Amino acid sequence: MRLLNQLLIVCLFFACFFSCKDASKNNAVVSAKSEYANFISDMTSKGIPTGNILVYEDGEVVFKSSNGLRSINPIDSLSLNSQFRLASVSKQFTGMAIMKLKEAGKLEYDQKVNTILTDFPYDTITVRQLLHHTSGLTDYERLIDENFVKTDSTKQYILGNDEILELFYKVNPELDFQPGEKWAYSNTGYLVLASIVEKLSGQHFREFLKAHITDPIGMTNTTLYEYQMDADPNMPNRVFGYRKGLNQNDLISNDYNIVNDVRGDGGIYSTAEDLYKWNMALANHTIISKDYLEEAWYSGQTNDGAYIGYGFGWFLDYNPGNPIVVNHSGGWVGFVTFLQNEVDAKSGFIILTNDSGENFGAIYDNIENIRAGKPYQMPRESVYKAMAKKIYENDVNQAITFYNSVKTDTINYRVSENDINQLGYLLINENKVDAAAQVFKLNIREHPKSANVYDSYGDALLMQGDSIQALANFQMCYQMDESLTYAKDKAEALENALKN
């Protein structure tokens, strides 16, 4: 009987312990939900969109929200079904496609690329080096800028892999470095990986992803989108990128780029809930076996053995023996996105925004704060944006007066030399050169020991036609910092022009 009583006491103790533990966990989850909701509410009250957010802990969604604009023409609000362009978050799907081909016995990671794509002009680059960003391939955007000829000036071109690889093979640019020599983030490498998938599978990359990755795990709102500029009746939930005008009132489209049909490095559209399914499929090994994922989440190395902190489409935030955490950000046209996957804990979060990254930093930081049990902090207003608004509503003198009144208020305003410099160049882009000159002059007054501010002021003076003062500012910049050779080049060019 005594033994039975002791067993009952032990059972009651453990029941109480786990009950209390579960209650504590539930209380923490409820508290976090409230904090997330309060944060979104406070941001909304200040007119700050937060896009679509999803947070999950221990495999369960604890918070999701949708706040912002899906499109600006016509004005339409986001919903949880809204499909965002993932930008470079797409790369992990490309990595998985390559893993699927390896699983099917169709390639080896250390296979030379030109044994698959026979026109590929480099003999030593491997599939693994493409995955790890150690190939040395030059940037395809630069190649397009320097070599693509628009035969129809009235047409807005949309290029994809086929057109870019054709140009790549024609130009045959030198490698930026020897394969494996170092790590350098390469969109070109992932473009080539998608073309490898197409060559070996006989399917368009879009169809391969659908058949082998997204459909099998129920990602029904995820697709590699064939870009079109206007609204697409076949994709009514598609999100469009935009930005706020310098006057802080106008909304301007930021959705088109000439290479918007490139696949492999980006181009996938998805929802927060589909990405949650993706993360869980990875954590539960339902998309591919654990052995493949362990290799994908093991850091690549350069030729000298240095670890690069990148796997097969994921940045790695862990050390061997510690819980696995992988993530990736994406940024393209108006979209800034982030996907965090704490694999062992089956926890993580998703951020999808389309307002040109305007508030992404504050959203990310505060999700991290709330998850860590810390209070969220509302973002400080950028003083340059407030100044810009006053320049458009009144004049530059009003803006400078405002700056002087708030420059020490670092609680409510973010004030920096770089922000003021940025405002000056944005004003130049808006053909407000006189206002820009005044802003640059203000920056010199505030930061007289910074060489760069003199170069910026020189640019504005030159545009105003004051070559003598522009030359003096370029010379001052280089005298203060001889590493700023661009100022020296400007000064020498201007001196030669003044002599002739």
C-alpha positions as CSV (number, residue, x, y, z in Angstrom):
1,M,0.0,0.0,0.0
2,R,2.8,2.4,0.9
3,L,4.4,1.7,-2.6
4,L,1.1,2.4,-4.3
5,N,0.7,5.7,-2.4
6,Q,4.3,6.7,-3.4
7,L,3.5,5.9,-7.0
8,L,0.3,8.0,-6.9
9,I,2.3,10.9,-5.4
10,V,4.9,10.7,-8.1
11,C,2.3,10.6,-10.8
12,L,0.4,13.5,-9.3
13,F,3.7,15.4,-9.2
14,F,4.5,14.9,-12.9
15,A,0.9,15.6,-13.9
16,C,1.1,18.9,-12.0
17,F,4.5,19.7,-13.4
18,F,3.5,19.2,-17.0
19,S,0.1,20.8,-16.5
20,C,1.9,23.9,-15.0
21,K,4.4,23.8,-17.8
22,D,1.7,23.7,-20.5
23,A,-0.2,26.4,-18.7
24,S,2.9,28.6,-18.7
25,K,3.5,27.9,-22.4
26,N,-0.1,28.7,-23.2
27,N,0.1,32.0,-21.3
28,A,3.2,32.9,-23.2
29,V,1.6,32.2,-26.5
30,V,-1.5,34.3,-25.5
31,S,0.7,37.2,-24.4
32,A,2.7,37.0,-27.6
33,K,-0.5,37.0,-29.8
34,S,-1.6,40.1,-27.9
35,E,1.7,41.8,-28.5
36,Y,1.8,41.0,-32.2
37,A,-1.8,42.4,-32.5
38,N,-0.9,45.6,-30.6
39,F,2.2,46.1,-32.7
40,I,0.2,45.8,-36.0
41,S,-2.5,48.1,-34.6
42,D,0.0,50.8,-33.6
43,M,1.7,50.6,-37.0
44,T,-1.6,50.9,-38.8
45,S,-2.6,53.9,-36.7
46,K,0.5,55.6,-38.0
47,G,-0.3,54.7,-41.6
48,I,2.5,52.2,-41.8
49,P,1.6,49.0,-43.7
50,T,3.1,45.7,-42.4
51,G,2.3,43.4,-45.3
52,N,1.5,39.8,-44.6
53,I,3.0,38.2,-41.5
54,L,2.8,34.6,-40.1
55,V,4.5,33.4,-36.9
56,Y,4.4,29.8,-35.8
57,E,5.8,28.0,-32.7
58,D,6.1,24.2,-32.1
59,G,4.4,23.6,-35.5
60,E,1.3,25.7,-34.7
61,V,0.5,29.1,-36.2
62,V,0.3,31.6,-33.3
63,F,-0.2,34.8,-35.3
64,K,-1.0,35.9,-38.8
65,S,-2.0,39.3,-40.2
66,S,-2.5,41.1,-43.5
67,N,-2.2,44.9,-43.6
68,G,-1.5,47.0,-46.7
69,L,-2.2,47.4,-50.3
70,R,-2.3,44.6,-52.9
71,S,-2.4,47.0,-55.7
72,I,-2.5,50.8,-56.2
73,N,-4.3,50.9,-59.6
74,P,-7.0,50.2,-58.7
75,I,-6.5,50.5,-54.9
76,D,-7.1,47.1,-53.4
77,S,-6.2,45.8,-49.9
78,L,-4.1,42.8,-49.1
79,S,-5.6,39.6,-47.8
80,L,-4.1,36.4,-46.3
81,N,-4.6,34.9,-49.8
82,S,-2.5,37.5,-51.5
83,Q,0.4,36.1,-53.5
84,F,3.7,38.0,-53.1
85,R,6.7,37.9,-55.3
86,L,9.3,36.1,-53.2
87,A,12.4,37.4,-54.9
88,S,15.4,35.5,-53.6
89,V,13.4,33.5,-51.1
90,S,12.7,31.5,-54.3
91,K,16.3,30.2,-54.3
92,Q,15.6,27.5,-51.8
93,F,13.0,26.0,-54.2
94,T,15.6,26.0,-56.9
95,G,17.9,24.2,-54.5
96,M,15.2,21.6,-53.8
97,A,14.6,21.1,-57.5
98,I,18.3,20.2,-57.9
99,M,18.1,17.9,-54.8
100,K,15.1,16.2,-56.4
101,L,17.1,15.5,-59.6
102,K,20.0,14.2,-57.5
103,E,17.5,11.9,-55.7
104,A,16.3,10.7,-59.1
105,G,19.8,9.9,-60.1
106,K,19.9,12.5,-62.9
107,L,22.9,14.6,-61.7
108,E,25.7,14.8,-59.2
109,Y,26.4,17.9,-57.2
110,D,30.1,17.9,-58.2
111,Q,29.2,17.3,-61.9
112,K,30.6,19.9,-64.3
113,V,27.8,22.2,-65.6
114,N,29.0,22.0,-69.2
115,T,28.3,18.2,-69.2
116,I,24.7,19.2,-68.9
117,L,24.4,22.5,-70.7
118,T,26.8,21.8,-73.5
119,D,27.0,25.5,-74.7
120,F,28.1,26.6,-71.2
121,P,31.5,28.2,-71.8
122,Y,33.2,27.4,-68.5
123,D,35.0,24.1,-68.0
124,T,35.5,23.9,-64.3
125,I,32.3,25.2,-62.6
126,T,30.3,22.5,-60.8
127,V,26.6,22.3,-59.8
128,R,27.6,22.5,-56.2
129,Q,29.5,25.7,-56.8
130,L,26.4,27.2,-58.4
131,L,24.4,26.2,-55.3
132,H,26.9,27.7,-52.9
133,H,27.6,31.0,-54.8
134,T,31.2,30.1,-55.3
135,S,31.2,29.8,-59.2
136,G,32.6,33.2,-60.1
137,L,30.0,33.8,-62.7
138,T,29.5,37.5,-63.5
139,D,26.2,39.3,-62.8
140,Y,23.7,38.9,-65.6
141,E,22.1,42.3,-64.8
142,R,25.4,44.0,-65.6
143,L,25.7,41.9,-68.8
144,I,22.2,43.0,-69.9
145,D,23.0,46.7,-69.1
146,E,26.2,46.6,-71.1
147,N,25.2,44.4,-74.0
148,F,21.5,44.1,-74.6
149,V,20.3,46.2,-77.5
150,K,16.6,47.3,-77.5
151,T,15.6,47.2,-81.1
152,D,12.2,48.8,-80.4
153,S,12.4,51.8,-78.2
154,T,8.7,51.8,-77.6
155,K,8.6,48.3,-76.2
156,Q,9.0,47.3,-72.6
157,Y,11.1,44.1,-72.8
158,I,10.7,41.2,-70.4
159,L,13.6,38.8,-70.6
160,G,14.0,35.3,-69.2
161,N,16.6,32.6,-69.0
162,D,16.7,31.7,-72.7
163,E,17.4,35.3,-73.8
164,I,20.0,35.9,-71.1
165,L,21.9,32.6,-71.6
166,E,22.0,33.3,-75.4
167,L,23.6,36.7,-74.7
168,F,25.8,35.1,-72.0
169,Y,27.1,32.5,-74.5
170,K,27.6,35.2,-77.2
171,V,29.6,37.6,-75.0
172,N,31.4,34.9,-73.0
173,P,32.4,37.2,-70.2
174,E,35.4,36.5,-68.0
175,L,34.7,35.0,-64.6
176,D,34.8,37.4,-61.7
177,F,37.1,34.9,-59.9
178,Q,38.2,31.3,-60.3
179,P,35.5,28.8,-59.2
180,G,35.7,28.0,-55.5
181,E,38.1,30.8,-54.8
182,K,35.6,32.8,-52.7
183,W,31.9,33.4,-51.9
184,A,30.0,36.0,-53.9
185,Y,26.2,36.0,-54.0
186,S,25.2,35.1,-57.6
187,N,21.8,35.4,-59.1
188,T,23.4,34.2,-62.3
189,G,24.3,30.9,-60.7
190,Y,20.7,30.2,-59.8
191,L,19.4,31.2,-63.2
192,V,21.8,28.5,-64.6
193,L,20.5,26.0,-62.0
194,A,16.9,26.4,-63.3
195,S,18.1,25.8,-66.8
196,I,19.8,22.7,-65.7
197,V,16.5,21.5,-64.2
198,E,14.8,22.1,-67.5
199,K,17.4,20.3,-69.5
200,L,17.5,17.2,-67.4
201,S,13.8,16.9,-66.6
202,G,12.4,17.9,-70.0
203,Q,9.9,20.2,-68.2
204,H,9.7,24.0,-67.9
205,F,10.9,25.0,-64.5
206,R,7.4,26.1,-63.6
207,E,6.0,22.7,-64.3
208,F,8.8,20.8,-62.5
209,L,8.2,22.9,-59.4
210,K,4.5,22.2,-59.5
211,A,4.8,18.5,-60.1
212,H,7.6,17.7,-57.7
213,I,7.5,20.3,-55.0
214,T,4.5,22.5,-54.5
215,D,1.6,20.2,-55.4
216,P,2.8,17.3,-53.3
217,I,2.8,19.4,-50.1
218,G,-0.4,21.3,-50.9
219,M,1.1,24.7,-51.8
220,T,-1.9,25.5,-54.1
221,N,-1.3,29.2,-54.1
222,T,2.4,29.1,-55.1
223,T,3.6,29.4,-58.7
224,L,6.5,30.5,-60.8
225,Y,4.7,33.4,-62.5
226,E,5.1,34.3,-66.2
227,Y,5.3,38.0,-65.7
228,Q,2.9,40.4,-67.2
229,M,2.7,44.1,-66.4
230,D,-1.1,44.4,-66.1
231,A,-3.6,42.7,-63.8
232,D,-4.0,39.0,-64.7
233,P,-7.5,37.5,-64.4
234,N,-5.9,34.1,-64.0
235,M,-4.1,35.3,-60.9
236,P,-6.5,37.7,-59.1
237,N,-4.6,37.5,-55.8
238,R,-1.3,38.6,-57.3
239,V,0.4,41.4,-55.3
240,F,2.0,44.4,-57.1
241,G,5.0,46.3,-55.8
242,Y,4.9,50.0,-55.2
243,R,6.7,52.8,-53.5
244,K,5.8,56.1,-51.9
245,G,6.7,59.2,-53.8
246,L,9.2,61.7,-52.4
247,N,6.4,64.1,-51.6
248,Q,5.2,61.3,-49.1
249,N,1.7,61.4,-50.7
250,D,1.9,59.8,-54.2
251,L,2.0,56.0,-54.7
252,I,4.1,54.9,-57.6
253,S,4.3,51.5,-59.2
254,N,7.5,49.6,-58.6
255,D,6.8,46.2,-60.1
256,Y,8.5,46.1,-63.6
257,N,12.0,45.2,-64.5
258,I,13.4,44.1,-67.8
259,V,14.5,40.7,-66.3
260,N,11.3,39.9,-64.5
261,D,10.9,36.6,-66.2
262,V,14.2,35.1,-65.0
263,R,13.6,31.9,-63.2
264,G,15.8,30.1,-60.6
265,D,17.0,33.2,-58.7
266,G,13.5,34.5,-58.1
267,G,10.1,34.8,-59.8
268,I,8.0,32.6,-57.5
269,Y,4.8,34.0,-56.0
270,S,3.4,32.6,-52.9
271,T,1.3,33.2,-49.7
272,A,2.3,33.3,-46.1
273,E,0.3,30.1,-45.4
274,D,1.8,28.2,-48.3
275,L,5.3,29.1,-47.0
276,Y,4.3,27.8,-43.6
277,K,3.4,24.5,-45.3
278,W,6.8,24.6,-47.0
279,N,8.7,25.1,-43.8
280,M,6.8,22.4,-42.0
281,A,7.4,19.9,-44.9
282,L,11.1,20.6,-44.6
283,A,11.0,20.2,-40.8
284,N,9.0,16.9,-41.1
285,H,11.1,15.6,-44.0
286,T,8.0,15.0,-46.1
287,I,9.4,16.7,-49.2
288,I,12.8,14.9,-49.2
289,S,14.7,12.7,-46.8
290,K,16.7,13.9,-43.9
291,D,20.0,12.9,-45.4
292,Y,19.5,15.2,-48.4
293,L,18.4,18.1,-46.2
294,E,21.4,17.6,-43.9
295,E,23.7,18.1,-46.9
296,A,21.7,21.0,-48.1
297,W,22.0,22.7,-44.7
298,Y,25.7,22.0,-44.3
299,S,27.9,25.1,-45.1
300,G,29.7,25.2,-48.3
301,Q,33.4,25.8,-48.4
302,T,35.9,27.7,-50.6
303,N,38.9,26.0,-52.0
304,D,41.0,26.9,-49.0
305,G,38.5,25.2,-46.7
306,A,36.8,28.3,-45.3
307,Y,33.1,27.9,-44.5
308,I,30.7,30.3,-46.3
309,G,27.6,30.0,-44.1
310,Y,25.4,29.1,-47.1
311,G,23.8,25.8,-48.2
312,F,21.7,24.9,-51.2
313,G,19.5,28.1,-51.3
314,W,19.5,28.9,-47.6
315,F,21.7,31.0,-45.3
316,L,22.7,28.9,-42.3
317,D,22.4,30.2,-38.7
318,Y,23.7,27.2,-36.7
319,N,26.8,25.2,-35.9
320,P,27.1,21.4,-36.0
321,G,25.4,20.0,-32.9
322,N,23.2,23.0,-32.4
323,P,19.5,23.3,-33.4
324,I,19.2,23.9,-37.2
325,V,18.1,27.3,-38.2
326,V,17.9,28.3,-41.9
327,N,16.6,31.5,-43.5
328,H,16.7,33.7,-46.6
329,S,15.6,37.2,-47.5
330,G,14.5,38.5,-50.8
331,G,14.4,41.9,-52.4
332,W,13.3,42.8,-55.9
333,V,11.4,45.8,-57.4
334,G,8.8,46.7,-54.7
335,F,9.1,43.4,-52.7
336,V,11.1,42.6,-49.6
337,T,10.5,39.2,-48.1
338,F,11.9,37.0,-45.3
339,L,11.5,33.3,-44.4
340,Q,12.8,31.9,-41.1
341,N,12.8,28.2,-40.5
342,E,13.9,26.9,-37.0
343,V,13.8,23.4,-38.2
344,D,14.4,21.4,-35.0
345,A,12.0,23.6,-33.0
346,K,9.4,23.6,-35.8
347,S,9.1,27.3,-35.3
348,G,9.7,30.3,-37.5
349,F,8.1,33.3,-39.2
350,I,7.3,34.7,-42.6
351,I,7.3,38.4,-43.7
352,L,6.0,39.5,-47.1
353,T,6.0,43.2,-48.0
354,N,5.5,45.1,-51.3
355,D,6.1,48.8,-50.4
356,S,9.8,48.8,-51.5
357,G,11.2,47.9,-48.1
358,E,10.0,51.1,-46.6
359,N,9.3,49.6,-43.2
360,F,10.8,46.1,-43.4
361,G,13.5,46.7,-40.8
362,A,11.1,47.7,-38.1
363,I,8.8,44.8,-38.9
364,Y,11.6,42.2,-38.7
365,D,13.1,43.7,-35.6
366,N,9.8,43.8,-33.7
367,I,8.8,40.2,-34.6
368,E,12.2,39.2,-33.2
369,N,11.6,41.3,-30.1
370,I,8.1,39.9,-29.4
371,R,9.3,36.3,-30.0
372,A,12.1,36.9,-27.4
373,G,9.6,38.3,-24.9
374,K,10.8,41.9,-25.3
375,P,8.6,44.9,-25.9
376,Y,8.2,46.1,-29.4
377,Q,9.4,49.6,-30.4
378,M,7.7,51.8,-32.9
379,P,10.1,53.0,-35.7
380,R,11.4,56.5,-35.5
381,E,10.3,58.8,-38.3
382,S,13.0,59.5,-40.8
383,V,13.8,63.2,-40.7
384,Y,14.6,63.3,-44.4
385,K,11.0,62.1,-45.3
386,A,9.5,64.8,-43.1
387,M,11.8,67.4,-44.7
388,A,10.8,66.2,-48.2
389,K,7.2,66.6,-47.4
390,K,7.8,70.2,-46.2
391,I,9.8,70.9,-49.4
392,Y,6.8,69.9,-51.5
393,E,4.2,71.6,-49.3
394,N,6.2,74.8,-48.7
395,D,9.9,75.2,-49.6
396,V,13.4,74.1,-48.7
397,N,13.8,76.8,-46.1
398,Q,10.8,75.4,-44.1
399,A,12.4,72.0,-44.3
400,I,15.7,73.2,-42.9
401,T,13.9,75.1,-40.1
402,F,12.1,71.9,-39.3
403,Y,15.4,70.0,-39.3
404,N,16.9,72.4,-36.9
405,S,14.0,72.0,-34.5
406,V,14.0,68.2,-34.3
407,K,17.6,67.2,-35.0
408,T,18.3,66.5,-31.3
409,D,15.0,64.6,-30.9
410,T,16.5,61.1,-31.4
411,I,13.6,59.4,-29.6
412,N,11.0,60.3,-32.3
413,Y,13.3,61.0,-35.4
414,R,16.1,59.2,-37.2
415,V,18.7,61.7,-38.1
416,S,21.8,60.8,-40.1
417,E,24.3,62.2,-42.5
418,N,23.5,59.5,-45.0
419,D,19.7,60.2,-44.8
420,I,20.3,63.9,-45.6
421,N,22.6,63.0,-48.4
422,Q,20.0,60.6,-49.8
423,L,17.4,63.4,-49.7
424,G,19.7,65.6,-51.8
425,Y,20.1,63.1,-54.5
426,L,16.4,62.2,-54.5
427,L,15.6,65.9,-55.0
428,I,18.1,66.0,-58.0
429,N,16.2,63.0,-59.5
430,E,13.0,65.1,-59.2
431,N,14.8,68.1,-60.9
432,K,14.8,70.1,-57.7
433,V,18.5,71.0,-58.0
434,D,18.4,74.3,-56.0
435,A,16.7,72.6,-53.1
436,A,19.2,69.7,-53.3
437,A,22.1,72.2,-53.1
438,Q,20.6,73.7,-50.0
439,V,20.2,70.3,-48.4
440,F,23.8,69.3,-49.2
441,K,25.0,72.6,-47.8
442,L,23.1,71.8,-44.6
443,N,24.9,68.5,-44.5
444,I,28.3,70.2,-44.7
445,R,27.3,72.5,-41.8
446,E,26.2,69.5,-39.7
447,H,29.1,67.2,-40.7
448,P,32.1,69.4,-41.7
449,K,34.6,66.6,-41.1
450,S,33.0,64.2,-43.5
451,A,34.6,64.3,-46.9
452,N,31.7,62.8,-48.9
453,V,29.4,65.7,-48.1
454,Y,31.6,68.1,-50.1
455,D,31.5,65.8,-53.1
456,S,27.7,65.7,-53.0
457,Y,27.5,69.5,-52.7
458,G,29.9,69.7,-55.7
459,D,27.5,67.6,-57.8
460,A,24.7,70.0,-57.1
461,L,26.8,73.1,-57.8
462,L,28.0,71.7,-61.1
463,M,24.4,71.1,-62.1
464,Q,23.6,74.7,-61.2
465,G,26.4,75.8,-63.5
466,D,28.9,76.9,-60.7
467,S,31.9,75.1,-62.0
468,I,34.4,77.0,-59.9
469,Q,32.8,76.2,-56.6
470,A,32.0,72.6,-57.7
471,L,35.7,72.1,-58.4
472,A,36.7,73.5,-55.0
473,N,34.3,71.0,-53.3
474,F,35.5,68.0,-55.3
475,Q,39.1,69.0,-54.4
476,M,38.2,69.4,-50.7
477,C,36.6,66.0,-50.7
478,Y,39.7,64.3,-52.0
479,Q,42.1,66.3,-49.8
480,M,40.1,65.1,-46.8
481,D,40.0,61.4,-47.8
482,E,42.3,60.2,-50.6
483,S,40.4,56.9,-50.8
484,L,37.5,58.8,-52.5
485,T,39.1,58.7,-55.9
486,Y,35.8,59.5,-57.6
487,A,36.1,63.1,-56.3
488,K,39.6,63.3,-57.7
489,D,38.4,62.1,-61.1
490,K,35.6,64.7,-61.1
491,A,38.1,67.4,-60.1
492,E,40.5,66.5,-62.9
493,A,37.8,66.2,-65.5
494,L,36.4,69.6,-64.5
495,E,39.9,71.2,-64.5
496,N,40.5,70.0,-68.0
497,A,37.1,71.3,-69.1
498,L,37.7,74.7,-67.6
499,K,41.1,74.9,-69.4
500,N,39.6,74.3,-72.8
